[in-house]
Amino acid sequence: MPIHDREAPGGALGLLSWPIAGAAVFSGIINILGFTAPLFMLEVYDRAIPSGSVPTLVALMLLAGGLYAFSGLLDIVRGRTMNRIAGTMDAKLTQRVFTVIAGSPLRMRNGGDALKPAQEADQVRAFLAGPGPAALFDLPWMPVYLCVCFLLHPMIGWLAAGAMIVLAGLTILTDWQTRSLTRQAAAAVARRNCYGEAAHANAEAMAAMGMTSRATARWDEAHWRFTTIQRQVGDIAGLFSGMSKTVRYMVQSGSLALGAFLVIQGDMSAGSIVAASIIVSRALSPIEQVISNWKNLLAARQAWHRLKEAFVLFPEEQPRTTLPPPSSSLTVEAVFTSPPGERRMTVQNVSFRADRGTVIGIIGPSASGNRP
């Protein structure tokens, strides 16, 4: 895909829709191949072991090994695809980001952190290249795994459904608890960077006036504020991530116990116990991954919104009218001009002739235009 055309955020997403759709297709195939492990266990315990057939066991192992290898290959391709998408997005936005950095003092308040737009673009790129998008791609497949759980046995399905509801609640709580703190952390790091840039630009004056220690104290205060908020976000995200893992482990073990009870009752086969445990774990894994990456997801989403707001203030330049090459000469005689609001003429009685292809400039000593 060509990356030399620079687009607005919406246009960049439009051009990347096909690669993103391709990554989603890879995720779908990977999730379908996720049934390899439970089906393998089901066939081993319900067919190979009761029949005592070694050729059946070898055939199952070869088939499962091939499917595992294909799934791993698709996972690698999906990861590289997302890396390319992140790089393409960055390449399409980098000139717009620089335009915002160069023009932000004229049209917007950036809190003194001149490079904040570049940091936000880096944050979006890092999220796209990380594990977060894969978890989002896997989320729509949770109902499929849930349906398979109900097919194995309704009680297994209800156990998985209850766990999904609990994990969905944890996701909502994670968003509620961290959204405001993530926004505060972004503002705090911008304030800290503002102090650092000011200290760097005025290093000689600070040293001459003995203000280095005071400036260091202000930097330390701003840095402490940022790290405190960041630690709070990490603590909250870690809390809910740990809770989600605990729920998944408990449900996975609970599905084994429930499967054993159903086998004792004669409602399930022995192979279905292991298969149900694997499928339940696979059904809950995407939402657990989303909770684990929620901090990065929220930070990238807020950075993307801030970039879009900045790009609105700096629209792309429209194509300019191409003028034909000059074909005539220009003659100026006795020109008088002055700056707006001034009565005194700064340019007096100027005459010149400009032939085609030449440039004429009016020069003089420094401040000659303001000379009384």
SVG drawing of the C-alpha trace seen along z (x, -y; Angstrom):
<svg xmlns="http://www.w3.org/2000/svg" viewBox="-29 -61 55 112">
<polyline fill="none" stroke="black" stroke-width="0.4" points="0.0,0.0 1.5,-3.4 2.1,-5.6 3.2,-8.9 -0.3,-10.4 -0.9,-12.2 -4.5,-12.0 -6.6,-13.3 -7.4,-10.9 -10.7,-9.8 -9.1,-9.4 -6.2,-7.4 -8.7,-5.0 -10.6,-4.7 -7.5,-3.7 -6.6,-1.2 -10.0,0.5 -9.0,3.3 -5.8,4.3 -7.8,4.1 -10.5,6.3 -7.8,8.7 -6.5,8.9 -10.1,9.5 -10.4,12.4 -7.2,13.9 -8.6,13.5 -11.8,15.3 -9.8,18.3 -7.6,18.3 -10.7,18.5 -12.2,21.3 -8.9,23.2 -9.2,22.6 -11.5,25.6 -8.6,27.9 -7.6,28.5 -11.0,29.4 -11.9,31.5 -8.5,33.3 -9.1,34.0 -12.7,35.2 -11.5,37.6 -8.6,38.9 -10.6,39.7 -13.8,40.8 -12.4,42.7 -8.7,43.4 -8.4,44.6 -11.6,46.7 -10.7,48.3 -7.1,48.8 -6.2,47.8 -2.7,46.4 -3.1,45.5 -6.1,43.4 -4.1,41.6 -1.2,40.9 -3.6,39.6 -5.2,37.3 -1.8,36.0 -0.7,35.3 -4.0,33.5 -3.9,31.4 -0.2,30.6 -0.9,29.3 -3.8,27.2 -1.7,25.8 1.0,24.9 -1.4,23.2 -3.0,21.2 0.5,20.1 1.3,19.0 -1.9,16.9 -1.1,15.4 2.3,14.3 0.8,12.9 -1.9,11.0 0.8,9.5 2.9,8.4 -0.2,7.0 -1.0,4.9 2.6,3.7 2.3,2.6 -1.0,0.9 0.5,-1.0 3.5,-2.1 1.3,-3.1 -1.0,-5.1 2.1,-6.9 3.5,-7.6 0.2,-9.2 -0.1,-11.4 3.5,-12.5 3.3,-15.6 0.0,-16.6 1.5,-16.1 4.5,-18.3 2.1,-21.0 0.3,-20.9 3.6,-21.1 4.9,-24.0 1.7,-26.0 0.3,-25.2 1.5,-28.5 -0.6,-30.3 -3.9,-28.5 -4.2,-26.4 -3.0,-26.0 -0.9,-22.9 0.1,-23.4 3.7,-24.2 4.5,-20.6 5.3,-21.3 5.9,-17.6 2.7,-16.3 1.0,-15.7 4.0,-13.5 3.8,-11.6 0.1,-11.0 0.7,-9.7 3.4,-7.4 0.9,-6.2 -1.7,-5.3 1.0,-3.5 2.2,-1.5 -1.3,-0.4 -2.0,0.7 1.2,2.7 0.5,4.3 -1.7,7.1 -4.7,4.9 -6.3,5.0 -6.0,8.9 -8.1,9.0 -10.7,6.7 -10.8,8.9 -11.4,12.0 -14.3,10.4 -17.0,11.1 -16.2,14.8 -17.1,15.1 -20.8,15.9 -19.6,18.7 -17.7,20.3 -20.6,19.8 -23.0,21.6 -20.6,24.5 -20.6,24.6 -24.4,24.9 -24.1,27.6 -21.9,29.6 -24.4,29.2 -26.7,26.3 -25.1,26.2 -21.7,25.7 -23.2,22.9 -24.8,21.1 -21.5,21.3 -19.6,19.7 -22.4,17.1 -22.3,16.1 -18.5,15.7 -18.9,13.5 -21.3,11.2 -18.9,10.9 -16.0,10.1 -18.1,7.6 -18.9,5.9 -15.2,5.7 -14.5,4.1 -17.1,1.4 -15.7,0.8 -12.2,0.6 -13.3,-2.1 -15.2,-4.0 -12.3,-4.1 -9.5,-4.9 -10.9,-7.1 -10.7,-10.4 -7.3,-9.4 -5.8,-8.7 -6.9,-12.1 -5.3,-13.7 -2.1,-11.8 -1.9,-13.1 -2.3,-16.7 0.3,-16.1 3.0,-14.8 2.4,-17.8 2.8,-20.1 6.0,-18.3 7.4,-18.5 6.6,-22.2 8.9,-22.8 11.6,-20.8 11.5,-22.7 11.4,-26.0 14.4,-25.0 16.3,-23.9 15.6,-27.1 16.6,-29.3 19.5,-27.3 22.0,-30.2 19.5,-32.7 18.6,-30.1 22.2,-29.4 23.1,-33.1 20.2,-34.0 20.6,-30.9 17.1,-29.5 18.2,-26.0 17.2,-24.6 13.8,-26.2 13.2,-25.0 14.3,-21.5 11.7,-21.6 9.0,-22.5 10.0,-19.8 10.0,-17.3 6.5,-18.4 5.2,-18.0 6.9,-14.7 5.5,-13.4 2.0,-14.4 2.4,-12.5 3.8,-9.4 1.2,-9.4 -1.7,-9.5 0.1,-6.9 0.5,-4.6 -3.1,-5.0 -4.1,-4.0 -1.8,-1.0 -3.1,0.1 -6.7,0.0 -6.0,1.7 -3.9,4.3 -6.6,4.9 -9.3,5.6 -6.9,7.6 -6.0,9.8 -9.7,10.2 -10.5,11.2 -7.7,13.8 -9.0,15.2 -12.5,15.4 -11.3,17.3 -9.2,19.7 -12.1,20.4 -14.5,20.9 -12.1,23.2 -11.7,25.4 -15.4,25.1 -16.1,26.4 -13.9,29.4 -15.7,30.1 -19.1,29.6 -18.1,31.8 -17.0,34.5 -20.4,34.3 -22.2,34.6 -20.1,37.6 -21.0,39.3 -24.6,38.5 -24.2,40.0 -25.0,36.7 -21.5,36.2 -18.6,38.3 -15.2,38.2 -13.7,36.4 -16.2,33.7 -14.8,32.7 -11.5,31.5 -13.1,30.1 -15.5,28.0 -12.7,26.7 -10.7,25.6 -13.7,24.0 -14.8,22.1 -11.2,20.8 -11.0,19.8 -14.4,18.0 -13.3,15.9 -9.8,15.2 -10.6,12.2 -12.4,10.2 -9.6,10.9 -7.1,9.6 -9.2,6.5 -9.1,5.7 -5.4,6.3 -4.8,3.9 -7.5,1.4 -5.0,-1.2 -3.3,-1.3 -6.6,-1.2 -8.0,-4.1 -4.8,-6.2 -4.6,-5.5 -8.3,-6.4 -7.9,-9.7 -4.8,-10.5 -6.6,-9.8 -9.4,-12.2 -7.0,-14.9 -5.2,-14.5 -8.5,-14.8 -9.3,-17.9 -5.9,-19.4 -6.2,-18.4 -9.5,-20.3 -7.6,-23.5 -5.0,-22.7 -6.9,-21.6 -4.9,-20.3 -3.8,-23.0 -6.0,-23.1 -4.2,-22.7 -3.1,-26.1 -3.7,-27.5 -0.7,-26.9 0.3,-30.2 1.7,-30.2 5.4,-31.1 5.9,-34.8 6.0,-36.1 6.1,-39.9 8.0,-42.5 6.8,-44.7 7.6,-48.4 7.0,-50.4 7.6,-54.1 7.5,-56.5 6.0,-54.1 5.4,-55.4 4.2,-53.1 4.0,-53.0 3.0,-50.4 -0.7,-50.3 -1.5,-53.2 1.7,-55.1 1.6,-58.4 5.4,-58.6 6.4,-56.9 9.0,-54.2 9.3,-53.6 9.6,-56.8 9.8,-57.4 10.9,-53.9 11.1,-52.9 12.3,-49.7 11.8,-47.3 11.4,-43.5 12.0,-41.4 10.4,-37.9 12.3,-35.3 14.0,-37.9 13.4,-38.8 13.5,-42.3 14.0,-43.0 14.2,-46.2 16.9,-46.1 18.4,-48.5 20.3,-48.7 18.7,-47.2 15.6,-49.1 15.9,-51.5 12.1,-51.3 11.5,-52.8 14.1,-55.6 12.6,-59.0"/>
</svg>
